[in-house]
Amino acid sequence: MGIFEFFKSKKEPSSASVAKDRLQIIVAHERSQRTQPDYLPQMQQEIIDVIRKYVQVESDDVQIQLDNTDDCSVLELNVTLPEK
């Protein structure tokens, strides 16, 4: 490892590699959506409507996730509020 190695340009990932990574993320997201109950999107919209009565938020600022374990379900709600 010499000083010339330090100045060599680092190789950018190939477009095929980037596309593969993106596809894996999309597939993982779709798989997680399949296990969600049917009422979750409607519940998310209703929660957004209630929050909008008090604070203006975008739909993308509210994430809802349902985690199921053996004996309980946990509903996680993350809301990114705008700064004043």
HTML snippet that shows the backbone in 3Dmol.js (N, CA, C, O; Angstrom):
<script src="https://3Dmol.org/build/3Dmol-min.js"></script>
<div id="view" style="width:600px;height:400px;position:relative"></div>
<script>
const pdb = `
ATOM      1  N   MET A   1       0.850  -1.172   0.000  1.00  0.00           N
ATOM      2  CA  MET A   1       0.000   0.000   0.000  1.00  0.00           C
ATOM      3  C   MET A   1       0.889   1.225   0.000  1.00  0.00           C
ATOM      4  O   MET A   1       1.504   1.543   1.017  1.00  0.00           O
ATOM      5  N   GLY A   2       0.964   1.905  -1.106  1.00  0.00           N
ATOM      6  CA  GLY A   2       1.825   3.071  -1.208  1.00  0.00           C
ATOM      7  C   GLY A   2       1.029   4.350  -1.245  1.00  0.00           C
ATOM      8  O   GLY A   2      -0.195   4.358  -1.111  1.00  0.00           O
ATOM      9  N   ILE A   3       1.750   5.418  -1.429  1.00  0.00           N
ATOM     10  CA  ILE A   3       1.107   6.722  -1.475  1.00  0.00           C
ATOM     11  C   ILE A   3       0.259   6.870  -2.730  1.00  0.00           C
ATOM     12  O   ILE A   3      -0.709   7.630  -2.742  1.00  0.00           O
ATOM     13  N   PHE A   4       0.620   6.143  -3.791  1.00  0.00           N
ATOM     14  CA  PHE A   4      -0.150   6.231  -5.031  1.00  0.00           C
ATOM     15  C   PHE A   4      -1.535   5.613  -4.888  1.00  0.00           C
ATOM     16  O   PHE A   4      -2.483   6.045  -5.544  1.00  0.00           O
ATOM     17  N   GLU A   5      -1.650   4.610  -4.036  1.00  0.00           N
ATOM     18  CA  GLU A   5      -2.950   3.988  -3.787  1.00  0.00           C
ATOM     19  C   GLU A   5      -3.927   5.001  -3.182  1.00  0.00           C
ATOM     20  O   GLU A   5      -5.130   4.944  -3.437  1.00  0.00           O
ATOM     21  N   PHE A   6      -3.402   5.917  -2.387  1.00  0.00           N
ATOM     22  CA  PHE A   6      -4.234   6.915  -1.732  1.00  0.00           C
ATOM     23  C   PHE A   6      -4.866   7.856  -2.756  1.00  0.00           C
ATOM     24  O   PHE A   6      -6.009   8.282  -2.585  1.00  0.00           O
ATOM     25  N   PHE A   7      -4.127   8.180  -3.819  1.00  0.00           N
ATOM     26  CA  PHE A   7      -4.605   9.138  -4.804  1.00  0.00           C
ATOM     27  C   PHE A   7      -5.415   8.508  -5.933  1.00  0.00           C
ATOM     28  O   PHE A   7      -6.010   9.224  -6.739  1.00  0.00           O
ATOM     29  N   LYS A   8      -5.444   7.200  -6.001  1.00  0.00           N
ATOM     30  CA  LYS A   8      -6.234   6.551  -7.044  1.00  0.00           C
ATOM     31  C   LYS A   8      -7.710   6.832  -6.811  1.00  0.00           C
ATOM     32  O   LYS A   8      -8.187   6.868  -5.677  1.00  0.00           O
ATOM     33  N   SER A   9      -8.411   7.028  -7.906  1.00  0.00           N
ATOM     34  CA  SER A   9      -9.852   7.286  -7.759  1.00  0.00           C
ATOM     35  C   SER A   9     -10.550   5.996  -7.323  1.00  0.00           C
ATOM     36  O   SER A   9     -10.242   4.902  -7.796  1.00  0.00           O
ATOM     37  N   LYS A  10     -11.468   6.164  -6.434  1.00  0.00           N
ATOM     38  CA  LYS A  10     -12.217   5.006  -5.958  1.00  0.00           C
ATOM     39  C   LYS A  10     -13.265   4.643  -7.000  1.00  0.00           C
ATOM     40  O   LYS A  10     -13.947   5.511  -7.544  1.00  0.00           O
ATOM     41  N   LYS A  11     -13.381   3.365  -7.265  1.00  0.00           N
ATOM     42  CA  LYS A  11     -14.275   2.892  -8.308  1.00  0.00           C
ATOM     43  C   LYS A  11     -15.726   3.032  -7.853  1.00  0.00           C
ATOM     44  O   LYS A  11     -16.090   2.589  -6.764  1.00  0.00           O
ATOM     45  N   GLU A  12     -16.537   3.644  -8.686  1.00  0.00           N
ATOM     46  CA  GLU A  12     -17.966   3.797  -8.430  1.00  0.00           C
ATOM     47  C   GLU A  12     -18.643   2.434  -8.619  1.00  0.00           C
ATOM     48  O   GLU A  12     -18.218   1.647  -9.466  1.00  0.00           O
ATOM     49  N   PRO A  13     -19.680   2.154  -7.848  1.00  0.00           N
ATOM     50  CA  PRO A  13     -20.383   0.897  -8.058  1.00  0.00           C
ATOM     51  C   PRO A  13     -21.058   0.898  -9.438  1.00  0.00           C
ATOM     52  O   PRO A  13     -21.505   1.939  -9.920  1.00  0.00           O
ATOM     53  N   SER A  14     -21.123  -0.256 -10.046  1.00  0.00           N
ATOM     54  CA  SER A  14     -21.726  -0.342 -11.381  1.00  0.00           C
ATOM     55  C   SER A  14     -23.221  -0.102 -11.290  1.00  0.00           C
ATOM     56  O   SER A  14     -23.828  -0.290 -10.235  1.00  0.00           O
ATOM     57  N   SER A  15     -23.810   0.314 -12.400  1.00  0.00           N
ATOM     58  CA  SER A  15     -25.249   0.582 -12.411  1.00  0.00           C
ATOM     59  C   SER A  15     -26.034  -0.706 -12.162  1.00  0.00           C
ATOM     60  O   SER A  15     -27.125  -0.667 -11.593  1.00  0.00           O
ATOM     61  N   ALA A  16     -25.489  -1.837 -12.581  1.00  0.00           N
ATOM     62  CA  ALA A  16     -26.154  -3.114 -12.325  1.00  0.00           C
ATOM     63  C   ALA A  16     -26.183  -3.415 -10.830  1.00  0.00           C
ATOM     64  O   ALA A  16     -27.179  -3.921 -10.312  1.00  0.00           O
ATOM     65  N   SER A  17     -25.101  -3.104 -10.146  1.00  0.00           N
ATOM     66  CA  SER A  17     -25.034  -3.322  -8.711  1.00  0.00           C
ATOM     67  C   SER A  17     -26.026  -2.415  -7.972  1.00  0.00           C
ATOM     68  O   SER A  17     -26.707  -2.852  -7.044  1.00  0.00           O
ATOM     69  N   VAL A  18     -26.096  -1.162  -8.391  1.00  0.00           N
ATOM     70  CA  VAL A  18     -27.035  -0.222  -7.777  1.00  0.00           C
ATOM     71  C   VAL A  18     -28.470  -0.672  -8.041  1.00  0.00           C
ATOM     72  O   VAL A  18     -29.304  -0.633  -7.136  1.00  0.00           O
ATOM     73  N   ALA A  19     -28.767  -1.096  -9.264  1.00  0.00           N
ATOM     74  CA  ALA A  19     -30.107  -1.566  -9.604  1.00  0.00           C
ATOM     75  C   ALA A  19     -30.483  -2.800  -8.790  1.00  0.00           C
ATOM     76  O   ALA A  19     -31.626  -2.934  -8.355  1.00  0.00           O
ATOM     77  N   LYS A  20     -29.533  -3.694  -8.585  1.00  0.00           N
ATOM     78  CA  LYS A  20     -29.779  -4.894  -7.788  1.00  0.00           C
ATOM     79  C   LYS A  20     -30.110  -4.527  -6.346  1.00  0.00           C
ATOM     80  O   LYS A  20     -31.038  -5.083  -5.758  1.00  0.00           O
ATOM     81  N   ASP A  21     -29.353  -3.594  -5.777  1.00  0.00           N
ATOM     82  CA  ASP A  21     -29.608  -3.153  -4.406  1.00  0.00           C
ATOM     83  C   ASP A  21     -30.984  -2.514  -4.287  1.00  0.00           C
ATOM     84  O   ASP A  21     -31.710  -2.778  -3.328  1.00  0.00           O
ATOM     85  N   ARG A  22     -31.342  -1.688  -5.240  1.00  0.00           N
ATOM     86  CA  ARG A  22     -32.659  -1.037  -5.213  1.00  0.00           C
ATOM     87  C   ARG A  22     -33.778  -2.062  -5.340  1.00  0.00           C
ATOM     88  O   ARG A  22     -34.795  -1.957  -4.656  1.00  0.00           O
ATOM     89  N   LEU A  23     -33.600  -3.041  -6.201  1.00  0.00           N
ATOM     90  CA  LEU A  23     -34.608  -4.081  -6.372  1.00  0.00           C
ATOM     91  C   LEU A  23     -34.788  -4.883  -5.094  1.00  0.00           C
ATOM     92  O   LEU A  23     -35.911  -5.242  -4.741  1.00  0.00           O
ATOM     93  N   GLN A  24     -33.695  -5.169  -4.397  1.00  0.00           N
ATOM     94  CA  GLN A  24     -33.792  -5.898  -3.132  1.00  0.00           C
ATOM     95  C   GLN A  24     -34.576  -5.097  -2.100  1.00  0.00           C
ATOM     96  O   GLN A  24     -35.352  -5.667  -1.333  1.00  0.00           O
ATOM     97  N   ILE A  25     -34.383  -3.794  -2.075  1.00  0.00           N
ATOM     98  CA  ILE A  25     -35.127  -2.938  -1.145  1.00  0.00           C
ATOM     99  C   ILE A  25     -36.611  -2.948  -1.487  1.00  0.00           C
ATOM    100  O   ILE A  25     -37.455  -3.036  -0.596  1.00  0.00           O
ATOM    101  N   ILE A  26     -36.932  -2.857  -2.775  1.00  0.00           N
ATOM    102  CA  ILE A  26     -38.336  -2.856  -3.199  1.00  0.00           C
ATOM    103  C   ILE A  26     -38.999  -4.184  -2.859  1.00  0.00           C
ATOM    104  O   ILE A  26     -40.126  -4.200  -2.364  1.00  0.00           O
ATOM    105  N   VAL A  27     -38.327  -5.282  -3.114  1.00  0.00           N
ATOM    106  CA  VAL A  27     -38.885  -6.604  -2.815  1.00  0.00           C
ATOM    107  C   VAL A  27     -39.102  -6.766  -1.309  1.00  0.00           C
ATOM    108  O   VAL A  27     -40.129  -7.298  -0.887  1.00  0.00           O
ATOM    109  N   ALA A  28     -38.159  -6.318  -0.510  1.00  0.00           N
ATOM    110  CA  ALA A  28     -38.311  -6.409   0.948  1.00  0.00           C
ATOM    111  C   ALA A  28     -39.487  -5.563   1.411  1.00  0.00           C
ATOM    112  O   ALA A  28     -40.237  -5.975   2.295  1.00  0.00           O
ATOM    113  N   HIS A  29     -39.653  -4.390   0.825  1.00  0.00           N
ATOM    114  CA  HIS A  29     -40.775  -3.527   1.191  1.00  0.00           C
ATOM    115  C   HIS A  29     -42.101  -4.169   0.817  1.00  0.00           C
ATOM    116  O   HIS A  29     -43.050  -4.138   1.601  1.00  0.00           O
ATOM    117  N   GLU A  30     -42.174  -4.749  -0.375  1.00  0.00           N
ATOM    118  CA  GLU A  30     -43.411  -5.406  -0.821  1.00  0.00           C
ATOM    119  C   GLU A  30     -43.748  -6.601   0.071  1.00  0.00           C
ATOM    120  O   GLU A  30     -44.916  -6.829   0.383  1.00  0.00           O
ATOM    121  N   ARG A  31     -42.749  -7.352   0.474  1.00  0.00           N
ATOM    122  CA  ARG A  31     -42.996  -8.494   1.363  1.00  0.00           C
ATOM    123  C   ARG A  31     -43.537  -8.032   2.705  1.00  0.00           C
ATOM    124  O   ARG A  31     -44.426  -8.669   3.271  1.00  0.00           O
ATOM    125  N   SER A  32     -43.009  -6.932   3.215  1.00  0.00           N
ATOM    126  CA  SER A  32     -43.498  -6.436   4.501  1.00  0.00           C
ATOM    127  C   SER A  32     -44.923  -5.909   4.379  1.00  0.00           C
ATOM    128  O   SER A  32     -45.693  -5.982   5.337  1.00  0.00           O
ATOM    129  N   GLN A  33     -45.280  -5.382   3.215  1.00  0.00           N
ATOM    130  CA  GLN A  33     -46.631  -4.875   3.010  1.00  0.00           C
ATOM    131  C   GLN A  33     -47.652  -6.008   2.948  1.00  0.00           C
ATOM    132  O   GLN A  33     -48.807  -5.825   3.332  1.00  0.00           O
ATOM    133  N   ARG A  34     -47.232  -7.174   2.467  1.00  0.00           N
ATOM    134  CA  ARG A  34     -48.152  -8.308   2.361  1.00  0.00           C
ATOM    135  C   ARG A  34     -48.633  -8.812   3.709  1.00  0.00           C
ATOM    136  O   ARG A  34     -49.747  -9.325   3.819  1.00  0.00           O
ATOM    137  N   THR A  35     -47.816  -8.673   4.721  1.00  0.00           N
ATOM    138  CA  THR A  35     -48.185  -9.189   6.028  1.00  0.00           C
ATOM    139  C   THR A  35     -49.010  -8.199   6.839  1.00  0.00           C
ATOM    140  O   THR A  35     -49.461  -8.530   7.936  1.00  0.00           O
ATOM    141  N   GLN A  36     -49.216  -6.983   6.319  1.00  0.00           N
ATOM    142  CA  GLN A  36     -49.996  -5.995   7.034  1.00  0.00           C
ATOM    143  C   GLN A  36     -51.486  -6.257   6.848  1.00  0.00           C
ATOM    144  O   GLN A  36     -51.905  -6.744   5.798  1.00  0.00           O
ATOM    145  N   PRO A  37     -52.279  -5.936   7.855  1.00  0.00           N
ATOM    146  CA  PRO A  37     -53.724  -6.091   7.718  1.00  0.00           C
ATOM    147  C   PRO A  37     -54.292  -5.106   6.698  1.00  0.00           C
ATOM    148  O   PRO A  37     -53.673  -4.086   6.394  1.00  0.00           O
ATOM    149  N   ASP A  38     -55.462  -5.419   6.180  1.00  0.00           N
ATOM    150  CA  ASP A  38     -56.081  -4.586   5.153  1.00  0.00           C
ATOM    151  C   ASP A  38     -56.467  -3.206   5.676  1.00  0.00           C
ATOM    152  O   ASP A  38     -56.498  -2.244   4.908  1.00  0.00           O
ATOM    153  N   TYR A  39     -56.757  -3.096   6.947  1.00  0.00           N
ATOM    154  CA  TYR A  39     -57.223  -1.828   7.498  1.00  0.00           C
ATOM    155  C   TYR A  39     -56.105  -0.826   7.761  1.00  0.00           C
ATOM    156  O   TYR A  39     -56.387   0.337   8.052  1.00  0.00           O
ATOM    157  N   LEU A  40     -54.864  -1.238   7.670  1.00  0.00           N
ATOM    158  CA  LEU A  40     -53.752  -0.359   8.025  1.00  0.00           C
ATOM    159  C   LEU A  40     -53.662   0.898   7.148  1.00  0.00           C
ATOM    160  O   LEU A  40     -53.466   1.978   7.705  1.00  0.00           O
ATOM    161  N   PRO A  41     -53.788   0.834   5.832  1.00  0.00           N
ATOM    162  CA  PRO A  41     -53.738   2.072   5.026  1.00  0.00           C
ATOM    163  C   PRO A  41     -54.872   3.037   5.374  1.00  0.00           C
ATOM    164  O   PRO A  41     -54.665   4.250   5.419  1.00  0.00           O
ATOM    165  N   GLN A  42     -56.063   2.501   5.619  1.00  0.00           N
ATOM    166  CA  GLN A  42     -57.188   3.355   5.985  1.00  0.00           C
ATOM    167  C   GLN A  42     -56.939   4.001   7.355  1.00  0.00           C
ATOM    168  O   GLN A  42     -57.233   5.180   7.553  1.00  0.00           O
ATOM    169  N   MET A  43     -56.400   3.226   8.288  1.00  0.00           N
ATOM    170  CA  MET A  43     -56.083   3.753   9.610  1.00  0.00           C
ATOM    171  C   MET A  43     -55.034   4.857   9.499  1.00  0.00           C
ATOM    172  O   MET A  43     -55.125   5.875  10.185  1.00  0.00           O
ATOM    173  N   GLN A  44     -54.051   4.656   8.646  1.00  0.00           N
ATOM    174  CA  GLN A  44     -53.010   5.664   8.457  1.00  0.00           C
ATOM    175  C   GLN A  44     -53.624   6.960   7.931  1.00  0.00           C
ATOM    176  O   GLN A  44     -53.266   8.041   8.398  1.00  0.00           O
ATOM    177  N   GLN A  45     -54.531   6.870   6.977  1.00  0.00           N
ATOM    178  CA  GLN A  45     -55.160   8.067   6.423  1.00  0.00           C
ATOM    179  C   GLN A  45     -56.008   8.778   7.475  1.00  0.00           C
ATOM    180  O   GLN A  45     -56.012  10.007   7.538  1.00  0.00           O
ATOM    181  N   GLU A  46     -56.715   8.026   8.290  1.00  0.00           N
ATOM    182  CA  GLU A  46     -57.529   8.634   9.343  1.00  0.00           C
ATOM    183  C   GLU A  46     -56.651   9.322  10.389  1.00  0.00           C
ATOM    184  O   GLU A  46     -56.997  10.395  10.881  1.00  0.00           O
ATOM    185  N   ILE A  47     -55.533   8.714  10.722  1.00  0.00           N
ATOM    186  CA  ILE A  47     -54.603   9.329  11.679  1.00  0.00           C
ATOM    187  C   ILE A  47     -54.034  10.623  11.093  1.00  0.00           C
ATOM    188  O   ILE A  47     -53.909  11.621  11.803  1.00  0.00           O
ATOM    189  N   ILE A  48     -53.694  10.611   9.816  1.00  0.00           N
ATOM    190  CA  ILE A  48     -53.185  11.816   9.157  1.00  0.00           C
ATOM    191  C   ILE A  48     -54.235  12.917   9.198  1.00  0.00           C
ATOM    192  O   ILE A  48     -53.913  14.077   9.455  1.00  0.00           O
ATOM    193  N   ASP A  49     -55.499  12.556   8.945  1.00  0.00           N
ATOM    194  CA  ASP A  49     -56.575  13.553   8.974  1.00  0.00           C
ATOM    195  C   ASP A  49     -56.724  14.183  10.356  1.00  0.00           C
ATOM    196  O   ASP A  49     -56.929  15.391  10.472  1.00  0.00           O
ATOM    197  N   VAL A  50     -56.620  13.367  11.401  1.00  0.00           N
ATOM    198  CA  VAL A  50     -56.728  13.893  12.762  1.00  0.00           C
ATOM    199  C   VAL A  50     -55.549  14.802  13.085  1.00  0.00           C
ATOM    200  O   VAL A  50     -55.735  15.869  13.668  1.00  0.00           O
ATOM    201  N   ILE A  51     -54.339  14.395  12.714  1.00  0.00           N
ATOM    202  CA  ILE A  51     -53.155  15.213  12.979  1.00  0.00           C
ATOM    203  C   ILE A  51     -53.252  16.538  12.238  1.00  0.00           C
ATOM    204  O   ILE A  51     -52.820  17.568  12.756  1.00  0.00           O
ATOM    205  N   ARG A  52     -53.811  16.527  11.037  1.00  0.00           N
ATOM    206  CA  ARG A  52     -53.926  17.751  10.231  1.00  0.00           C
ATOM    207  C   ARG A  52     -54.899  18.759  10.828  1.00  0.00           C
ATOM    208  O   ARG A  52     -54.874  19.931  10.452  1.00  0.00           O
ATOM    209  N   LYS A  53     -55.745  18.334  11.739  1.00  0.00           N
ATOM    210  CA  LYS A  53     -56.615  19.290  12.428  1.00  0.00           C
ATOM    211  C   LYS A  53     -55.784  20.250  13.272  1.00  0.00           C
ATOM    212  O   LYS A  53     -56.211  21.376  13.528  1.00  0.00           O
ATOM    213  N   TYR A  54     -54.596  19.814  13.708  1.00  0.00           N
ATOM    214  CA  TYR A  54     -53.773  20.595  14.613  1.00  0.00           C
ATOM    215  C   TYR A  54     -52.479  21.081  13.974  1.00  0.00           C
ATOM    216  O   TYR A  54     -52.017  22.182  14.274  1.00  0.00           O
ATOM    217  N   VAL A  55     -51.888  20.274  13.097  1.00  0.00           N
ATOM    218  CA  VAL A  55     -50.596  20.592  12.488  1.00  0.00           C
ATOM    219  C   VAL A  55     -50.642  20.157  11.026  1.00  0.00           C
ATOM    220  O   VAL A  55     -51.150  19.083  10.704  1.00  0.00           O
ATOM    221  N   GLN A  56     -50.104  21.004  10.144  1.00  0.00           N
ATOM    222  CA  GLN A  56     -50.056  20.640   8.731  1.00  0.00           C
ATOM    223  C   GLN A  56     -48.880  19.701   8.484  1.00  0.00           C
ATOM    224  O   GLN A  56     -47.726  20.107   8.617  1.00  0.00           O
ATOM    225  N   VAL A  57     -49.164  18.452   8.127  1.00  0.00           N
ATOM    226  CA  VAL A  57     -48.125  17.471   7.821  1.00  0.00           C
ATOM    227  C   VAL A  57     -48.421  16.850   6.464  1.00  0.00           C
ATOM    228  O   VAL A  57     -49.567  16.814   6.015  1.00  0.00           O
ATOM    229  N   GLU A  58     -47.378  16.369   5.828  1.00  0.00           N
ATOM    230  CA  GLU A  58     -47.518  15.650   4.564  1.00  0.00           C
ATOM    231  C   GLU A  58     -47.802  14.178   4.857  1.00  0.00           C
ATOM    232  O   GLU A  58     -47.484  13.686   5.940  1.00  0.00           O
ATOM    233  N   SER A  59     -48.386  13.494   3.919  1.00  0.00           N
ATOM    234  CA  SER A  59     -48.678  12.066   4.091  1.00  0.00           C
ATOM    235  C   SER A  59     -47.406  11.255   4.281  1.00  0.00           C
ATOM    236  O   SER A  59     -47.411  10.252   4.994  1.00  0.00           O
ATOM    237  N   ASP A  60     -46.327  11.678   3.656  1.00  0.00           N
ATOM    238  CA  ASP A  60     -45.047  10.966   3.772  1.00  0.00           C
ATOM    239  C   ASP A  60     -44.416  11.128   5.156  1.00  0.00           C
ATOM    240  O   ASP A  60     -43.504  10.386   5.520  1.00  0.00           O
ATOM    241  N   ASP A  61     -44.909  12.102   5.921  1.00  0.00           N
ATOM    242  CA  ASP A  61     -44.344  12.363   7.243  1.00  0.00           C
ATOM    243  C   ASP A  61     -44.915  11.447   8.320  1.00  0.00           C
ATOM    244  O   ASP A  61     -44.494  11.514   9.475  1.00  0.00           O
ATOM    245  N   VAL A  62     -45.861  10.598   7.955  1.00  0.00           N
ATOM    246  CA  VAL A  62     -46.481   9.681   8.914  1.00  0.00           C
ATOM    247  C   VAL A  62     -46.224   8.255   8.453  1.00  0.00           C
ATOM    248  O   VAL A  62     -46.618   7.874   7.351  1.00  0.00           O
ATOM    249  N   GLN A  63     -45.568   7.472   9.292  1.00  0.00           N
ATOM    250  CA  GLN A  63     -45.323   6.059   8.992  1.00  0.00           C
ATOM    251  C   GLN A  63     -45.955   5.214  10.090  1.00  0.00           C
ATOM    252  O   GLN A  63     -45.827   5.499  11.281  1.00  0.00           O
ATOM    253  N   ILE A  64     -46.636   4.170   9.649  1.00  0.00           N
ATOM    254  CA  ILE A  64     -47.257   3.234  10.577  1.00  0.00           C
ATOM    255  C   ILE A  64     -46.703   1.851  10.274  1.00  0.00           C
ATOM    256  O   ILE A  64     -46.609   1.440   9.118  1.00  0.00           O
ATOM    257  N   GLN A  65     -46.341   1.147  11.332  1.00  0.00           N
ATOM    258  CA  GLN A  65     -45.811  -0.203  11.172  1.00  0.00           C
ATOM    259  C   GLN A  65     -46.442  -1.095  12.233  1.00  0.00           C
ATOM    260  O   GLN A  65     -46.566  -0.708  13.394  1.00  0.00           O
ATOM    261  N   LEU A  66     -46.832  -2.277  11.824  1.00  0.00           N
ATOM    262  CA  LEU A  66     -47.412  -3.243  12.733  1.00  0.00           C
ATOM    263  C   LEU A  66     -46.450  -4.404  12.872  1.00  0.00           C
ATOM    264  O   LEU A  66     -46.113  -5.060  11.887  1.00  0.00           O
ATOM    265  N   ASP A  67     -46.002  -4.661  14.103  1.00  0.00           N
ATOM    266  CA  ASP A  67     -45.089  -5.770  14.382  1.00  0.00           C
ATOM    267  C   ASP A  67     -45.843  -6.824  15.176  1.00  0.00           C
ATOM    268  O   ASP A  67     -46.428  -6.532  16.219  1.00  0.00           O
ATOM    269  N   ASN A  68     -45.823  -8.038  14.678  1.00  0.00           N
ATOM    270  CA  ASN A  68     -46.493  -9.142  15.359  1.00  0.00           C
ATOM    271  C   ASN A  68     -45.470 -10.063  15.986  1.00  0.00           C
ATOM    272  O   ASN A  68     -44.494 -10.460  15.349  1.00  0.00           O
ATOM    273  N   THR A  69     -45.706 -10.396  17.244  1.00  0.00           N
ATOM    274  CA  THR A  69     -44.897 -11.405  17.912  1.00  0.00           C
ATOM    275  C   THR A  69     -45.826 -12.562  18.244  1.00  0.00           C
ATOM    276  O   THR A  69     -46.965 -12.600  17.777  1.00  0.00           O
ATOM    277  N   ASP A  70     -45.353 -13.493  19.038  1.00  0.00           N
ATOM    278  CA  ASP A  70     -46.153 -14.679  19.337  1.00  0.00           C
ATOM    279  C   ASP A  70     -47.484 -14.348  19.997  1.00  0.00           C
ATOM    280  O   ASP A  70     -48.527 -14.871  19.605  1.00  0.00           O
ATOM    281  N   ASP A  71     -47.442 -13.480  20.996  1.00  0.00           N
ATOM    282  CA  ASP A  71     -48.658 -13.258  21.769  1.00  0.00           C
ATOM    283  C   ASP A  71     -49.147 -11.816  21.786  1.00  0.00           C
ATOM    284  O   ASP A  71     -50.096 -11.506  22.505  1.00  0.00           O
ATOM    285  N   CYS A  72     -48.521 -10.919  21.007  1.00  0.00           N
ATOM    286  CA  CYS A  72     -49.020  -9.539  20.977  1.00  0.00           C
ATOM    287  C   CYS A  72     -48.640  -8.862  19.666  1.00  0.00           C
ATOM    288  O   CYS A  72     -47.730  -9.292  18.956  1.00  0.00           O
ATOM    289  N   SER A  73     -49.360  -7.800  19.373  1.00  0.00           N
ATOM    290  CA  SER A  73     -49.083  -6.973  18.199  1.00  0.00           C
ATOM    291  C   SER A  73     -48.752  -5.574  18.687  1.00  0.00           C
ATOM    292  O   SER A  73     -49.372  -5.066  19.620  1.00  0.00           O
ATOM    293  N   VAL A  74     -47.766  -4.959  18.046  1.00  0.00           N
ATOM    294  CA  VAL A  74     -47.352  -3.617  18.414  1.00  0.00           C
ATOM    295  C   VAL A  74     -47.548  -2.711  17.201  1.00  0.00           C
ATOM    296  O   VAL A  74     -47.005  -2.966  16.126  1.00  0.00           O
ATOM    297  N   LEU A  75     -48.326  -1.660  17.390  1.00  0.00           N
ATOM    298  CA  LEU A  75     -48.551  -0.672  16.344  1.00  0.00           C
ATOM    299  C   LEU A  75     -47.623   0.500  16.607  1.00  0.00           C
ATOM    300  O   LEU A  75     -47.734   1.172  17.633  1.00  0.00           O
ATOM    301  N   GLU A  76     -46.713   0.743  15.683  1.00  0.00           N
ATOM    302  CA  GLU A  76     -45.736   1.826  15.837  1.00  0.00           C
ATOM    303  C   GLU A  76     -46.117   2.957  14.905  1.00  0.00           C
ATOM    304  O   GLU A  76     -46.321   2.749  13.709  1.00  0.00           O
ATOM    305  N   LEU A  77     -46.213   4.155  15.458  1.00  0.00           N
ATOM    306  CA  LEU A  77     -46.589   5.333  14.692  1.00  0.00           C
ATOM    307  C   LEU A  77     -45.472   6.367  14.804  1.00  0.00           C
ATOM    308  O   LEU A  77     -45.115   6.788  15.904  1.00  0.00           O
ATOM    309  N   ASN A  78     -44.924   6.771  13.665  1.00  0.00           N
ATOM    310  CA  ASN A  78     -43.866   7.799  13.632  1.00  0.00           C
ATOM    311  C   ASN A  78     -44.374   8.976  12.827  1.00  0.00           C
ATOM    312  O   ASN A  78     -44.751   8.827  11.664  1.00  0.00           O
ATOM    313  N   VAL A  79     -44.386  10.152  13.445  1.00  0.00           N
ATOM    314  CA  VAL A  79     -44.841  11.373  12.797  1.00  0.00           C
ATOM    315  C   VAL A  79     -43.706  12.384  12.826  1.00  0.00           C
ATOM    316  O   VAL A  79     -43.180  12.706  13.891  1.00  0.00           O
ATOM    317  N   THR A  80     -43.335  12.879  11.669  1.00  0.00           N
ATOM    318  CA  THR A  80     -42.323  13.930  11.590  1.00  0.00           C
ATOM    319  C   THR A  80     -43.063  15.256  11.533  1.00  0.00           C
ATOM    320  O   THR A  80     -43.716  15.577  10.540  1.00  0.00           O
ATOM    321  N   LEU A  81     -42.952  16.023  12.616  1.00  0.00           N
ATOM    322  CA  LEU A  81     -43.637  17.291  12.698  1.00  0.00           C
ATOM    323  C   LEU A  81     -42.779  18.394  12.099  1.00  0.00           C
ATOM    324  O   LEU A  81     -41.554  18.364  12.217  1.00  0.00           O
ATOM    325  N   PRO A  82     -43.419  19.374  11.453  1.00  0.00           N
ATOM    326  CA  PRO A  82     -42.636  20.477  10.880  1.00  0.00           C
ATOM    327  C   PRO A  82     -42.082  21.368  11.983  1.00  0.00           C
ATOM    328  O   PRO A  82     -42.654  21.465  13.069  1.00  0.00           O
ATOM    329  N   GLU A  83     -40.966  22.011  11.688  1.00  0.00           N
ATOM    330  CA  GLU A  83     -40.386  22.937  12.656  1.00  0.00           C
ATOM    331  C   GLU A  83     -41.115  24.261  12.554  1.00  0.00           C
ATOM    332  O   GLU A  83     -41.601  24.631  11.485  1.00  0.00           O
ATOM    333  N   LYS A  84     -41.191  24.968  13.658  1.00  0.00           N
ATOM    334  CA  LYS A  84     -41.915  26.259  13.663  1.00  0.00           C
ATOM    335  C   LYS A  84     -41.113  27.336  13.051  1.00  0.00           C
ATOM    336  O   LYS A  84     -41.568  28.478  12.974  1.00  0.00           O
TER     337      LYS A  84
END
`;
const viewer = $3Dmol.createViewer("view");
viewer.addModel(pdb, "pdb");
viewer.setStyle({}, {cartoon: {color: "spectrum"}});
viewer.zoomTo();
viewer.render();
</script>
